[in-house]
């Protein structure tokens, strides 16, 4: 775990409020690229140009979303208890007893520590102890008097999970936003490794906004880039735990990057999928076949004239929880594939591509 990894994971960035994490990413990637800018949706777009002498180079786009699921304040009552709405796909089973940070915007505001309260065992009914409390019944307790909370917090303020990145072992890490800060880290590292490379393609690294609320950021970036080939980065879905039935198992933690064959929004372009697999096999990069949920690849694949597209990514256990796990070997495999494929992508497209 290096400082770049920790900085990327520790920066807040709920969907629609990604400025803090985008600033971190911009500082890390700026020395490695030729151009860097933010678009109107809040995407951060970096460009490393092809080597001199390449006429009309193909455009390869890599995309990783920086936003994380979180919450927004919807009401503050007289006693100072904070109600909230989900931003992105929050599982209510994972919320009670979690520590959070309310980013207050009134007065001195700032980062306020709180907890999502769980119902005490002596309250409610026996049935309450068996059910999942829906989000409208949950609240944040800031441990402050009501008048103090109302002076610091208002409707619309963002709430993030407070758990930081930790090492569970020498190869496995835990964090609350590895979907998709692992992909962001891999893309930052790949662009840093490609800084001195002589490539036959223009490589765009897109750090997208608002993916968790309906892949909203990617369309504007796709329009600006008009990529020929696109590879999104997101968490692959490991099913190597007791919760998975045998026929549901596909990816395993520590066994390599996942290459998406399809997900709920995209069928990976077969020739691109084959090209990624061939790249892994030529370079000795560990990979796994993955069936995913839905990623930025869907929008860039069918935007404008379209692009060959699919997704890759390190497996992330327990996605959309506060205890997401990833393996260092999978992170390295993902980064290595991005670097290697940048050198081979130009030869994948047919000569009559148009």
ZIMO-V183532 format. One record per pair of residues at least 4 apart in sequence whose ideal C-beta (glycine too) atoms are under 6 Angstrom apart, sorted by the first residue. I is the first residue (numbers start at 1). J is the second residue. D is the distance in Angstrom with one decimal. If there is no record, write none. Layout:
BEGIN
i:I j:J d:D
i:I j:J d:D
END
This chain:
BEGIN
i:1 j:5 d:5.4
i:1 j:167 d:6.0
i:4 j:28 d:5.7
i:5 j:185 d:5.2
i:6 j:10 d:5.7
i:6 j:165 d:5.6
i:7 j:24 d:5.2
i:8 j:181 d:5.3
i:8 j:184 d:5.5
i:8 j:185 d:5.1
i:9 j:165 d:4.7
i:9 j:175 d:5.1
i:9 j:181 d:4.7
i:11 j:20 d:4.8
i:11 j:21 d:3.9
i:11 j:24 d:4.7
i:12 j:20 d:5.2
i:12 j:160 d:4.8
i:13 j:18 d:4.4
i:13 j:21 d:3.5
i:13 j:66 d:5.3
i:13 j:67 d:5.5
i:13 j:68 d:5.6
i:14 j:70 d:3.5
i:14 j:87 d:5.2
i:14 j:158 d:4.9
i:15 j:67 d:4.1
i:15 j:87 d:5.2
i:15 j:88 d:5.5
i:15 j:210 d:4.8
i:15 j:212 d:4.8
i:15 j:213 d:4.6
i:16 j:210 d:5.8
i:17 j:158 d:5.1
i:18 j:22 d:5.2
i:18 j:42 d:5.5
i:18 j:66 d:5.2
i:18 j:67 d:5.4
i:18 j:209 d:4.9
i:21 j:66 d:4.8
i:22 j:44 d:4.9
i:25 j:29 d:5.9
i:25 j:44 d:5.9
i:25 j:207 d:5.2
i:26 j:30 d:5.8
i:26 j:44 d:5.9
i:28 j:188 d:5.1
i:29 j:46 d:5.2
i:29 j:188 d:5.4
i:29 j:191 d:5.3
i:30 j:36 d:5.4
i:32 j:191 d:4.7
i:32 j:192 d:4.8
i:32 j:195 d:3.9
i:33 j:46 d:4.2
i:33 j:47 d:6.0
i:33 j:48 d:5.0
i:34 j:47 d:5.6
i:34 j:48 d:5.8
i:34 j:49 d:4.9
i:35 j:47 d:4.2
i:36 j:46 d:4.9
i:37 j:45 d:5.7
i:38 j:44 d:5.6
i:39 j:43 d:4.9
i:39 j:220 d:5.4
i:41 j:209 d:5.6
i:41 j:217 d:4.8
i:41 j:220 d:4.5
i:42 j:209 d:3.8
i:43 j:206 d:5.9
i:43 j:208 d:5.1
i:43 j:209 d:5.4
i:43 j:217 d:5.0
i:43 j:221 d:4.6
i:44 j:207 d:4.1
i:45 j:206 d:5.3
i:45 j:221 d:5.9
i:46 j:205 d:4.3
i:47 j:204 d:5.5
i:48 j:203 d:4.6
i:49 j:202 d:5.6
i:50 j:54 d:4.3
i:50 j:57 d:3.7
i:50 j:199 d:5.5
i:50 j:200 d:5.8
i:50 j:201 d:5.6
i:50 j:202 d:5.2
i:51 j:198 d:4.1
i:54 j:200 d:5.5
i:57 j:201 d:5.3
i:57 j:202 d:5.0
i:58 j:201 d:4.9
i:58 j:228 d:4.5
i:58 j:346 d:5.4
i:58 j:349 d:6.0
i:59 j:202 d:5.0
i:59 j:227 d:4.6
i:59 j:228 d:5.1
i:60 j:201 d:4.5
i:60 j:203 d:5.2
i:60 j:229 d:5.1
i:60 j:345 d:4.7
i:61 j:204 d:4.4
i:61 j:225 d:5.3
i:61 j:227 d:3.8
i:61 j:230 d:4.3
i:62 j:187 d:5.5
i:62 j:205 d:5.2
i:62 j:231 d:5.4
i:63 j:206 d:4.2
i:63 j:208 d:5.5
i:63 j:232 d:4.8
i:63 j:296 d:4.5
i:64 j:180 d:5.6
i:64 j:183 d:3.7
i:64 j:184 d:4.7
i:64 j:187 d:4.6
i:64 j:233 d:4.0
i:65 j:180 d:4.8
i:65 j:208 d:4.5
i:65 j:211 d:3.4
i:66 j:184 d:5.5
i:66 j:207 d:5.0
i:67 j:209 d:5.8
i:67 j:210 d:5.8
i:67 j:211 d:5.8
i:67 j:212 d:5.2
i:68 j:177 d:3.9
i:69 j:88 d:3.4
i:69 j:89 d:6.0
i:69 j:90 d:5.5
i:69 j:212 d:5.3
i:69 j:320 d:5.9
i:70 j:87 d:5.0
i:70 j:159 d:5.9
i:70 j:160 d:5.0
i:71 j:84 d:4.1
i:71 j:87 d:6.0
i:71 j:159 d:3.9
i:72 j:85 d:5.3
i:72 j:87 d:5.5
i:72 j:158 d:6.0
i:73 j:82 d:5.7
i:73 j:84 d:5.7
i:73 j:155 d:5.5
i:73 j:157 d:4.4
i:74 j:83 d:5.0
i:74 j:84 d:5.6
i:74 j:85 d:4.8
i:75 j:83 d:4.1
i:76 j:82 d:5.5
i:76 j:149 d:5.9
i:76 j:150 d:5.4
i:76 j:153 d:5.6
i:77 j:81 d:5.1
i:78 j:146 d:5.2
i:79 j:146 d:4.7
i:80 j:144 d:5.7
i:80 j:146 d:3.6
i:80 j:149 d:3.5
i:81 j:139 d:4.6
i:82 j:140 d:4.1
i:83 j:139 d:5.4
i:84 j:159 d:5.7
i:86 j:90 d:4.1
i:86 j:135 d:5.7
i:88 j:212 d:3.5
i:88 j:213 d:5.6
i:89 j:320 d:5.6
i:91 j:320 d:5.7
i:92 j:132 d:5.5
i:92 j:134 d:5.6
i:92 j:135 d:5.3
i:93 j:132 d:5.2
i:94 j:321 d:4.6
i:95 j:116 d:5.1
i:95 j:138 d:5.8
i:96 j:116 d:5.7
i:96 j:118 d:3.8
i:97 j:118 d:4.8
i:98 j:116 d:4.8
i:98 j:322 d:5.6
i:99 j:115 d:5.6
i:99 j:162 d:4.2
i:100 j:114 d:5.2
i:100 j:140 d:6.0
i:100 j:159 d:5.3
i:100 j:161 d:5.8
i:100 j:162 d:5.5
i:101 j:111 d:5.0
i:101 j:160 d:5.1
i:101 j:162 d:4.9
i:102 j:112 d:4.5
i:102 j:114 d:5.5
i:102 j:153 d:5.8
i:102 j:159 d:5.1
i:103 j:157 d:5.7
i:103 j:158 d:4.7
i:104 j:109 d:3.6
i:104 j:112 d:5.2
i:104 j:152 d:4.0
i:104 j:153 d:4.5
i:104 j:157 d:5.7
i:105 j:109 d:5.1
i:105 j:157 d:5.2
i:106 j:152 d:5.3
i:106 j:154 d:5.2
i:107 j:151 d:5.0
i:107 j:152 d:5.3
i:109 j:152 d:5.3
i:112 j:142 d:5.6
i:114 j:140 d:4.5
i:114 j:141 d:6.0
i:114 j:142 d:4.3
i:115 j:141 d:5.4
i:116 j:138 d:5.7
i:116 j:140 d:5.7
i:117 j:139 d:5.8
i:117 j:141 d:4.9
i:119 j:123 d:5.4
i:119 j:124 d:5.3
i:124 j:128 d:3.4
i:133 j:137 d:4.7
i:133 j:138 d:5.8
i:142 j:149 d:5.5
i:144 j:148 d:4.5
i:144 j:149 d:5.0
i:149 j:153 d:5.5
i:153 j:157 d:5.4
i:161 j:176 d:4.2
i:161 j:322 d:5.1
i:163 j:176 d:4.7
i:163 j:322 d:5.1
i:165 j:175 d:4.3
i:166 j:174 d:5.4
i:167 j:173 d:5.7
i:168 j:172 d:4.6
i:168 j:174 d:5.3
i:171 j:327 d:5.7
i:171 j:328 d:4.6
i:172 j:325 d:5.8
i:172 j:327 d:5.5
i:173 j:326 d:5.6
i:174 j:323 d:5.7
i:174 j:325 d:5.5
i:175 j:324 d:5.8
i:176 j:322 d:4.3
i:177 j:181 d:5.0
i:178 j:182 d:4.7
i:178 j:316 d:4.8
i:178 j:324 d:4.0
i:178 j:326 d:5.2
i:179 j:235 d:4.6
i:179 j:316 d:5.6
i:179 j:319 d:4.8
i:180 j:234 d:5.2
i:182 j:314 d:5.2
i:182 j:326 d:5.2
i:183 j:233 d:3.3
i:183 j:234 d:5.6
i:183 j:313 d:5.4
i:186 j:233 d:6.0
i:186 j:334 d:4.5
i:186 j:335 d:4.6
i:187 j:205 d:5.4
i:187 j:233 d:5.7
i:189 j:335 d:4.7
i:190 j:335 d:5.2
i:190 j:338 d:3.7
i:190 j:339 d:5.1
i:191 j:205 d:5.0
i:193 j:339 d:5.0
i:194 j:339 d:6.0
i:194 j:342 d:5.8
i:199 j:342 d:5.7
i:200 j:346 d:3.8
i:201 j:345 d:5.3
i:201 j:346 d:4.9
i:203 j:342 d:5.4
i:204 j:225 d:5.1
i:206 j:221 d:4.8
i:208 j:217 d:4.1
i:208 j:218 d:5.2
i:208 j:296 d:5.5
i:209 j:217 d:3.7
i:210 j:216 d:3.9
i:210 j:217 d:4.5
i:211 j:215 d:5.4
i:211 j:296 d:5.7
i:215 j:296 d:5.9
i:215 j:299 d:5.3
i:218 j:222 d:5.7
i:218 j:296 d:4.3
i:218 j:299 d:4.0
i:218 j:300 d:5.9
i:219 j:299 d:5.0
i:219 j:303 d:5.8
i:222 j:299 d:5.7
i:222 j:300 d:4.3
i:222 j:303 d:3.8
i:226 j:304 d:5.6
i:227 j:307 d:4.6
i:228 j:307 d:5.9
i:228 j:349 d:6.0
i:229 j:308 d:4.8
i:229 j:345 d:5.4
i:230 j:300 d:4.3
i:230 j:307 d:4.7
i:230 j:309 d:4.2
i:231 j:312 d:5.9
i:232 j:295 d:4.5
i:232 j:296 d:4.3
i:232 j:297 d:3.9
i:232 j:311 d:4.2
i:233 j:313 d:5.2
i:234 j:295 d:4.4
i:234 j:311 d:5.4
i:234 j:313 d:4.8
i:235 j:313 d:5.2
i:235 j:316 d:3.4
i:235 j:319 d:5.4
i:236 j:251 d:4.9
i:236 j:258 d:2.5
i:236 j:290 d:4.2
i:236 j:313 d:4.9
i:236 j:315 d:4.4
i:237 j:292 d:5.9
i:238 j:251 d:4.5
i:238 j:252 d:5.8
i:238 j:253 d:5.2
i:238 j:315 d:3.8
i:238 j:317 d:5.3
i:239 j:244 d:3.8
i:239 j:248 d:5.1
i:239 j:249 d:4.6
i:239 j:250 d:5.7
i:240 j:252 d:4.0
i:244 j:248 d:4.5
i:244 j:249 d:5.3
i:251 j:258 d:5.0
i:251 j:288 d:4.7
i:251 j:290 d:5.3
i:251 j:315 d:4.6
i:253 j:315 d:5.4
i:253 j:317 d:5.9
i:253 j:327 d:4.8
i:254 j:327 d:4.2
i:254 j:329 d:5.4
i:255 j:288 d:5.6
i:256 j:286 d:2.9
i:256 j:287 d:4.6
i:256 j:288 d:5.2
i:256 j:333 d:4.7
i:257 j:287 d:5.3
i:257 j:312 d:5.4
i:257 j:314 d:5.9
i:257 j:330 d:6.0
i:257 j:333 d:4.3
i:257 j:334 d:4.1
i:257 j:337 d:5.6
i:258 j:288 d:5.1
i:258 j:290 d:3.4
i:258 j:313 d:5.6
i:258 j:315 d:5.7
i:259 j:276 d:5.3
i:259 j:287 d:5.5
i:259 j:312 d:5.3
i:260 j:268 d:5.4
i:260 j:290 d:5.2
i:260 j:292 d:4.8
i:260 j:310 d:5.1
i:260 j:311 d:4.0
i:261 j:268 d:5.5
i:261 j:289 d:5.8
i:262 j:267 d:4.6
i:262 j:268 d:5.9
i:263 j:292 d:3.6
i:263 j:293 d:5.5
i:263 j:294 d:5.3
i:264 j:293 d:5.7
i:264 j:294 d:4.5
i:265 j:294 d:4.0
i:265 j:298 d:3.5
i:266 j:297 d:4.8
i:266 j:298 d:4.5
i:266 j:301 d:5.8
i:268 j:273 d:4.5
i:268 j:310 d:3.2
i:269 j:308 d:4.0
i:269 j:309 d:6.0
i:272 j:308 d:4.3
i:272 j:310 d:5.4
i:273 j:310 d:5.5
i:275 j:348 d:4.6
i:279 j:340 d:5.2
i:279 j:341 d:5.0
i:279 j:344 d:5.6
i:280 j:285 d:4.1
i:280 j:287 d:4.2
i:283 j:340 d:4.7
i:285 j:333 d:5.3
i:285 j:336 d:5.1
i:285 j:337 d:5.3
i:286 j:333 d:4.9
i:295 j:311 d:4.5
i:297 j:301 d:5.6
i:297 j:309 d:4.4
i:297 j:310 d:5.7
i:297 j:311 d:4.7
i:299 j:303 d:5.6
i:300 j:307 d:5.6
i:300 j:309 d:5.5
i:301 j:307 d:5.8
i:301 j:309 d:3.6
i:302 j:306 d:5.6
i:314 j:326 d:5.4
i:314 j:330 d:3.7
i:314 j:331 d:5.0
i:314 j:334 d:4.8
i:315 j:330 d:5.7
i:316 j:324 d:5.3
i:316 j:326 d:5.4
i:317 j:325 d:4.1
i:318 j:323 d:5.4
i:318 j:324 d:5.3
i:319 j:324 d:6.0
i:337 j:341 d:5.8
i:341 j:345 d:5.7
i:349 j:353 d:4.6
END
